[in-house]
């Protein structure tokens, strides 16, 4: 079984597609070596990144023009940006390896001007873009430094898995993971990659349908990667009480104005309530893990989905709630990998510069033993 023998969880950061897109001066990833040194200083021993597998499979050395998925959030580029995935991907993995940092691969299947992601036409095709990517890493002698592969971020959200949806339909209804078509894609993709690379742990990360897990077949997953927030789950009313619109927030600056004005105060008025919401969400996925017999890794978590540096956007309440979330997760004995938040990257200066906060939490993560048999 994958991860058998792990003695303690890994402290993992999410650098998504930012590691390659945000390379202009001041964007956080201009100097990968410096960013990784700072990651290690803060106590992280793994990082989850977008491997852009659809672009590697189409032409790894081509210069691709990526289009922004949003212009208000600080993940990725707010403007069109040119990238060349290889040899950059292997160079980045090698820099991680030199520092003892494991690399988890995922993909948000970023849109480029040719929309190459639409070439994926089946679950087997999804698997093949990943085997092509892993071969390019293996050819450089770097495969041993891969921690796991998440075949698609937040499966099967239409933002990240558009190849599942009709391109003629704007804002399609989200498909369920229990949908027979989605299940077919899931099984085919996992089988394709596992046949070629049987020792690499595989999953699809998820952020929705977390409370209906009993209806979902995850027997093909080596582990579960749920993304768990207080503010974004089926049992919370946080966004509704704020009047916050997640979809509009991608391009509407008024949504951050609303967050700055209202979110910290809403949390402070009833800390116990919002902590209970988060604790319930943590216990829910821990129950899923127990029933499924699969350990947990979470790289996007614990407070609120969207936040950034800016006037009135105070990090204090975010850090307080994330620290509570880390403790709640570790107490279950089900997690073998945890992030401290979805903001543990150098572009989020207000969070990143509190080195002591990161070190305290990553030390707690890495020094919590995994109970014998507790994750299977």
N, C-alpha and C positions, 0 to 999 in steps of 0.2 A: 504494500500500500504506500502511496506517495506520502512523504513527510514522516514516515515511521522512524522513531528514534530521535526526533527533535526534542531537545531538553528545555528550551525556552522559546518564547515567541521572537520574531524579528520585528524591529522597529522600521517601518517602511514609509517612505514619502511618495506622494504622487506628483510627478513632473509631466504627466500627460503628453500633449503635443508641444507644450511650451519649450521643452528642451531644444527643439529644432527650429521652432518658429520665432521665438523671442531672443534673437541673437544680436539685436542692435544694442549699442552702448546704453547702459542703464536699465535694460529690460530683464536682467537677472541671469541670463545664460550666455552672455557674450564670451565669457571665459569659463569653459566647462571645468577646467582643473580647479579654479578658485571656488566655483559653486560646489563642487564635490568635496573639496577640503572643508568647506563650511558645513556641508551635510554631515560629514564624519565627526567634525567638532561637536555638533549638536547631538550626536549619539545614534544616528540612523545607520543601519547596516544593509538596507535594501532600498530600491527606488523603482517605481512603476512608470513606464514610459510608453508612448505610442510608437510602434515599430513601422507604421505606415505600410502594412503588408501588401495592400492592393497596388501601391506604387512600386514597391520592390519587385513584385511579380510581373508588373507591366514593363518596367525598365528602371532598374535600381540606380543607374548612373545619370538618368535624364534630369534636367532641371524642370521642376514642376511649379506651377503657379497655384497656390492655395487661396481659396476665398474665405473671408472671415465668417465664422458661424455666429459671431456677435461682435459688437464694438464697445460694449460697456463693461464687460468682465475682463479680468486680467490673466486669463488663461489663453495662450495663443496670441496671434496677431490681430489687432483691430482693423488692419488694412490688408489687401492682397500682398502675399509674400512669396518669394521664390525659395524653394528648397531642393536639395539633392540628397536623397536618403542614404545611399551608399556612395562612398565609404564612411559617411558621417556616423551611421548607426554603429558600425564596428569600431570606429574610433572612440565613440562615447562608451561603449561596453568595455573596451580595453582600459580606458581611464578609470572606470568603476572597478574593474578587476584589480588594478594596481593599488587600489585603496581598500580592497576587501569588501566591496559593496556588491551585493547580488542585484541582478536586473530582472524585474518582472516585465513581461511584454504584454501589451494590450493594444487595442486600436479603437479610435473614435471615427475611423474611416472618413477622414477629412475630405471635403469636396475640393477638387481642382478644376481648372478651366475646361478640361476634357471630360470631367465626371467619370474618371476611370473606375471608381467603385461600382458603377452600374454594370461593369463587365462580369461581376460575380452573379451567377445565374442559378446556383444551387448550393446546398449545404456542402457537397463534395467540392464545389468550386471555392467556397469559403475556406475549406480545409487546405486546398491546394495553394492559395496565396500565402498561407502560413507555412506550409512545408517549403515553399520557395524561399521565404524569408529566413527560416531556420537553416536551410542549406547555405545561404550566403553568410550566416554567422558561423556555422560549422566550418566552412572553408577557411575562415580566418583563425580557427583554433579557439573559438570563444564560447562554444556551446556550454561548457561546464559552469559558466558564470550566469546562466539563465536560471532564475528561481522558479518561474512558472510561466505559462501562457494563458491569458484571458482572451478568448477568441473574438469577443466583441464587448466593448464597454456598454453596460446597462442594457443588455439584451432583453427584448428586441425593440428598443426605442427607435422611432423613425428617424430621429436626428442622427443616430449613430449606425443604424442598420437600414439605410434607405433602399437597399437592393431587395428587401422583403416586400416593398410596397409599390403600388402603381404610381409611376412618376407623373401621370396625368392628374392625380388627385392631390389637391393642396390640403395640408394639415389632415392627413388620414387618421382614422381612429386607430388607437394603439392596439396592436395584436397581443394576445395573451401567450405566455409561455406554454400554456396547456393546449393551445390551438394545434391541431394535428399537423398543419403545414410547418409551423414553427418547430414543433417537436421533431419532425422529419429533418429539417435543416440542422437542428442541434445535434442529432444523433449522427448524421452523415459527416458533419464537420469534425466532430470529436473523433470519429472512427478514422477519418483520413489522416489526421495529424498523429493520432496514437499509433497507427500502423507504421508510420515512418519514424516516429520518435517516442517509443513506448515509455522511456524513463522520465519524460518531462511532464510534470503535473499540469492538468488542463482544467479549465472551467469557462463559463460565461459569467461575467459579473452582472449584478442585478440591483435595481433600486426601487422597483415597483412590485406589486403583488406579493409583498413580504408577509402579509397577514393571511394569504391563501396558499401558503406553502404546501399544505397537505394535498393540494390538487396537482402538484407539479412533480414530475419525475426527474430527479437529479442523480439517478443511479450511474450515469455516465460521467459525472463530475468527480474529480479527485478531491475537491474541496469546494466550499461555498464562498463566494465573495459578494456579500450584501453590502450596499452602501446605506448607512444608517445615520439619520439626523433627527434631532428633536423637531425641527421646523418643517421637515418634509417627509411625512409618513401618514398613513391612513387614519391614525388615531390622534392627530394633533389638529388644533385649530389656530395655530400661530399665524400662518399667512392670512387666513380668513379674517382674523381679528385685526391684522394690520391693513388689510385691503391690498395686499401685495400680489402682483401679477407676474408669475415666473416667466411666462412666454414673452410678455411685453418687456421684461427686464433686459432682454438680450440687446435691444437697441434704444430703449427709452431711459434717458438719464433721470427722469422723475422717480423711477423705482428706487434708485439709490438715495435720492433725497428723502423718500418715504422711510427707507430703512434707517438712515441716519437720525431722522427726527423721532421715530416711533419704536424701533425694535429694542434698543437697550432698555428703554423705560417699560415696555410691555413685559420683558423678561424680569426686570427688577421688582415689578409689582407683585409677582407671584413665583418666586424662584422654585419653591417646592413643587408647584404644579408642573412647571416645565421640566424639572428634573425627573419627576415621576413619569412624564411622557417619554423621555429619553430612556429611562430605566426599563419601562415596559417594552419599548422597541428593541432594546438590547436583549432582554429576556426572551422575547418572541423569536429572534433569529437563533439564540442559543438553544431553544427548544427544537427548532428546525434541525440544527446541527446534531443534536442528540438522537432524534428520531431517524434522520438520514444516515447517521454514522459517518458524517463528514466534518472535518475541522473547518474553522472559519478564518478567513483573512479579510480585513476591511481596510481600504485605502482612501475612502471618501466618507467623512464623518465629522463631527458628532453634534455640532450646534446648528448651523444654518448653511444652506448651500452656497449662497452668493454673498460676498463681502469683499472689501478691498480697502486700500489706504485712501483717505480723503477726509475733507472737513466733516466733523461730527461722527465719523465712522470709527468709533472707539473699539479697540481689540479686547479690552478687559473682560467684558462679559462673555465673549467668544472663548477666550482662554479658560475662564472659570468653568464654563459648561463642558468644554472639551476635556478638561482634566477630570471632571466627574465622569464623563463617558468612558474614558480610558480605564478608570478604576472599576466602573461597573462591568465593563467587558472582561477585564482580567479576572474579576471575582468569579465568573462563570466557569473558568477553566476550559473554555471551548475555542479560544482564539490562538492561532499559531503565528499570526502576523497582524500588527495593528499600526495604523497611522495615528498621529496626534490630532490631525484635522485634515481637511482638504486644502489647507492654505500653507502647508509646510514646504514652501518653495521661496527662492530668493527674491521674486518679484513682489512678494507681500512683505514689505520692509517692516511694518509695524509688528508683525508676528515673528518674522525671521530674526530680527535683531535682539529679541529676548532669548539670548543663548541659554541662560540658566533655566528658563521654563522648559525649553526643548530637552535639555540634559536631564532635568528632573523626571520628565515623563518617559523619555526613552530608556533611562536607567530602570524605571519601574517596569517597563515592558520587558526589557531584556533580562531582568533579574527575577521574573516571576516564573517559577518552574511549571512546565506542562505536566499535569498529573498523569501517572502511568495509566494508559488506557483511556485517558480523559477526552481524547479527541477522535475516538473511533467508536 
